[in-house]
Amino acid sequence: MDVREEKETRNLEVLIDGRVYTLAGSCTEEHLQRIGRHIDKQISEARRVKPITAYNFDLNTLYIMINLVDDLLYNSDKADGFESESARLQGELRKIKAENDDIKTKLAELKKSLEDEKKETARLKNEAKAAAEKTEAVKKTP
């Protein structure tokens, strides 16, 4: 199920940078928690680079936004790659299925040919047996 398929809007309190915020959305609570954790992680990474003070809060917010957009673009590029690979694999699958159908057709033709050859062999054996019996009968005739 898509995390955004839910109909009702839900509110969920999440801890971000040591403060409680209420997130709202028409998605699962798990998804809202993931959003909160991701933002908290981005803030923690920004703090590691340079501590946030009142003076540089806007700059750190900008860094966090840059990191989030970078993550978004990276994942979008990855998704595009998966879609391309999926389309390529679907094409290969269609080709393999067509080859498989051809092989099945050839196999059916070979089976029919083999059955026809068996019938012909049996017919020839019967003719040979009948001819041999006829020859034996002619030999025995005085």
C-alpha positions in Angstrom: 0.0 0.0 0.0 1.3 3.5 -0.9 2.0 5.5 2.3 -0.2 8.3 0.8 -3.3 6.2 0.1 -4.9 6.7 3.5 -8.0 8.9 3.4 -8.0 10.4 6.9 -5.6 13.2 8.0 -3.7 12.2 11.0 -1.6 14.2 13.4 1.5 12.7 15.0 3.9 14.2 17.5 7.6 13.6 16.5 10.8 14.6 18.2 13.1 16.7 16.0 16.2 18.3 17.3 15.1 17.7 20.9 11.7 19.4 20.4 8.3 18.0 19.9 6.6 18.9 16.6 3.2 17.9 15.3 3.2 16.6 11.8 0.0 16.1 9.9 -0.8 14.2 6.7 -3.0 11.7 5.0 -0.4 8.9 5.3 0.5 6.2 7.8 1.9 7.0 11.2 5.1 5.1 10.2 5.6 7.4 7.3 5.2 10.5 9.5 7.7 9.0 11.9 10.2 8.4 9.1 9.8 12.0 8.0 10.5 13.2 11.5 13.5 10.9 11.9 15.0 12.0 8.5 14.7 15.7 9.4 16.2 15.0 12.8 19.1 13.1 11.1 19.7 16.0 8.7 19.8 18.5 11.6 22.2 16.3 13.5 24.5 16.1 10.4 24.3 19.9 10.1 25.2 20.3 13.8 28.3 18.0 13.3 29.6 20.3 10.6 28.9 23.5 12.5 26.9 24.1 15.7 23.6 25.9 15.1 23.4 29.3 16.8 20.7 31.9 16.5 23.0 33.8 14.1 23.6 30.9 11.7 20.2 29.2 12.0 19.1 30.3 8.5 22.3 29.1 7.0 22.0 25.7 8.7 18.4 25.5 7.5 19.6 26.1 4.0 22.2 23.3 4.3 19.5 21.0 5.6 17.2 21.9 2.7 20.1 21.3 0.3 20.8 17.9 1.8 17.1 17.0 1.6 16.9 18.0 -2.0 20.1 16.1 -2.7 18.5 13.0 -1.2 15.4 13.5 -3.2 17.2 14.0 -6.5 19.5 11.0 -5.8 16.5 8.8 -5.1 14.7 10.1 -8.1 17.6 9.4 -10.3 17.8 5.9 -8.8 14.1 5.4 -9.4 14.5 6.5 -13.1 17.4 4.0 -13.4 15.1 1.2 -12.0 12.4 2.2 -14.4 14.8 2.0 -17.3 16.1 -1.3 -16.2 12.6 -2.6 -15.6 11.6 -1.6 -19.1 14.7 -3.3 -20.6 14.1 -6.5 -18.6 10.4 -6.5 -19.7 11.6 -6.2 -23.3 14.0 -9.1 -22.7 11.2 -11.1 -21.1 8.9 -10.6 -24.1 11.7 -11.7 -26.4 12.3 -14.8 -24.3 8.6 -15.6 -24.2 8.5 -15.3 -28.0 11.5 -17.6 -28.3 9.9 -20.0 -25.8 6.7 -20.1 -27.9 8.8 -20.8 -31.1 10.5 -23.6 -29.3 7.2 -25.1 -28.1 5.9 -24.9 -31.7 9.0 -26.6 -33.1 8.8 -29.3 -30.4 5.2 -30.0 -31.2 6.1 -30.3 -34.9 8.9 -32.6 -34.0 6.6 -34.8 -31.9 4.1 -35.0 -34.7 6.9 -35.8 -37.2 8.2 -38.5 -34.8 4.7 -40.0 -34.5 4.3 -40.0 -38.3 7.6 -41.7 -38.6 6.6 -44.3 -36.0 3.4 -45.0 -37.9 5.3 -45.2 -41.2 7.8 -47.6 -39.6 5.0 -49.7 -38.2 3.3 -49.8 -41.6 6.6 -50.8 -43.4 7.2 -53.5 -40.8 3.7 -54.9 -41.4 4.3 -54.8 -45.1 7.7 -56.5 -44.7 6.1 -59.1 -42.5 3.3 -59.7 -44.9 5.8 -60.0 -47.8 7.9 -62.4 -45.8 4.9 -64.5 -45.0 3.8 -64.5 -48.6 7.4 -65.5 -49.7 7.3 -68.3 -47.1 4.0 -69.5 -48.4 5.2 -69.4 -52.0 8.3 -71.5 -51.0 6.2 -74.1 -49.3 3.9 -74.5 -52.3 4.8 -77.7 -54.3 
